[in-house]
C-alpha cells in the first residue's frame, strides 16, 4: 500500500554518509532525483520507509 520507494536501502545509507561528510541537502537531492526535504527525512530517520521496515516493539 502507498507509493513505491524510489530510494533503495543502500542508497539511504549512502545519503546519510554523504550528509555526515558535509555535503548539502540540495546537492544530494539533485544527485538522486529527490527533494531536499526527502534527503532531510532520510538523514534524521523521519522517513516513513524506515519506520515501516523497522517497527518498534510497542506492546
ABEGO torsion letter per residue (X at the ends): XEBBBABBAAAAAAAAAAAAAGBBAAAAAAAAGBBAAAAAAAAAGABAAAAAABBBBBX
